[in-house]
Amino acid sequence: MPSFRDHWGSAQTAPESWHDHWASRSARMGVSSVALDPAGRPLAYALCAEWVDRELYVNIVGTVPSARGRGLARACLEHTIARASASGDYDTIELHVDSASPAGATRLYERVGFGLDKTFAAYERAAG
């Protein structure tokens, strides 16, 4: 799925990796959301997992470039949040975001009710 090709460090994802998002033991398909076009191709998604009891983790949110700006990622997130809340299975919903995301992810997450909890820094150096 090409939704992150314009994001730093991203590359084409193999079909097997997408399958793992859905088929892993931690995957929570019942609260994950996908927006499809009329031909059944994914346009946007919010794929979730649970590694810690009662904590839903949003693994990945994305929109293919041709569908951006139509509110589809927001709709997927809102649908996921509503389903998770209605289930009674979760006390918190968490995600991580690159604060410099060129797609404006931070603004999207704040608009649907997420708030900053922790800040992480990545360090790098040359191997030689």
C-alpha positions in Angstrom: 0.0 0.0 0.0 1.6 3.3 -1.1 0.3 5.6 1.7 3.7 6.2 3.3 6.0 6.4 0.3 6.5 10.1 0.8 7.3 9.7 4.5 11.0 9.6 5.5 12.3 6.1 6.1 9.4 4.4 4.4 9.4 1.9 1.6 7.0 -0.3 -0.2 5.4 -2.8 2.2 5.2 -6.4 1.1 1.7 -8.1 1.0 2.9 -10.5 3.7 3.6 -7.6 6.1 0.1 -6.2 5.5 -1.3 -9.7 6.1 0.6 -9.8 9.4 -1.2 -6.6 10.6 -4.4 -8.5 10.3 -3.5 -12.0 11.2 -1.1 -11.6 14.1 -2.3 -12.8 17.5 -2.2 -9.2 18.8 -4.3 -7.8 15.9 -7.7 -6.4 16.8 -9.7 -6.6 13.6 -12.9 -5.9 15.4 -11.9 -2.3 16.1 -9.6 -1.7 13.1 -11.1 0.3 10.2 -10.6 0.4 6.5 -12.2 2.8 3.9 -12.6 1.2 0.5 -13.2 2.6 -2.9 -16.1 1.2 -5.0 -13.8 -1.4 -6.4 -12.8 -2.6 -3.0 -9.3 -1.1 -2.9 -8.2 0.4 0.4 -8.1 4.2 0.5 -7.5 4.8 4.3 -7.1 2.6 7.4 -6.5 2.5 11.1 -5.1 -0.9 12.0 -5.0 -1.8 15.7 -3.4 -4.3 18.1 -3.4 -5.1 21.8 -0.2 -6.1 23.6 -1.1 -4.9 27.0 -4.4 -6.0 28.6 -7.1 -3.3 28.1 -4.8 -1.0 26.1 -5.6 -0.6 22.4 -2.6 0.4 20.2 -3.2 2.0 16.8 -0.4 0.4 14.8 -0.7 2.3 11.7 -3.0 5.0 10.2 -2.7 5.9 6.5 -4.3 7.3 3.4 -3.2 6.6 -0.1 -2.0 9.9 -1.7 -4.8 10.1 -4.2 -7.4 10.0 -1.4 -5.8 12.5 1.0 -7.7 15.6 2.0 -11.1 13.9 2.1 -11.2 13.1 5.8 -10.9 9.3 5.3 -8.1 8.8 7.9 -10.1 10.8 10.4 -13.3 8.8 9.6 -11.3 5.5 10.1 -9.9 6.7 13.4 -13.2 8.0 14.7 -14.8 4.7 13.7 -12.1 2.8 15.5 -12.4 4.9 18.6 -16.2 4.5 18.7 -15.9 0.7 18.3 -13.2 0.4 21.0 -15.3 2.6 23.4 -18.5 0.7 22.7 -16.8 -2.7 23.3 -15.9 -1.9 26.9 -12.7 -3.9 26.3 -10.2 -1.0 26.5 -9.3 1.6 29.1 -6.9 3.6 26.8 -6.1 4.0 23.1 -2.5 4.8 22.3 -0.5 5.6 19.2 3.0 6.9 18.3 3.6 9.6 15.7 6.5 11.3 14.0 5.9 14.9 15.1 7.4 16.1 11.8 5.1 14.0 9.7 4.6 15.7 6.3 1.0 14.5 6.2 0.0 16.5 9.3 -0.6 13.4 11.4 -0.2 15.3 14.7 -3.0 17.7 13.9 -5.3 14.8 12.9 -4.6 12.9 16.2 -5.3 16.0 18.3 -8.6 16.7 16.4 -9.9 13.2 17.3 -9.0 13.6 21.0 -5.4 12.2 21.4 -3.1 14.2 23.6 0.6 14.3 24.0 1.8 11.9 26.8 5.5 11.2 26.1 8.2 12.5 23.8 10.9 10.3 22.4 14.2 11.2 20.7 16.1 9.2 18.2 19.9 9.4 18.2 22.2 8.4 15.4 25.8 8.3 14.6 28.1 7.0 11.8 29.2 3.4 12.3 32.8 4.1 11.6 
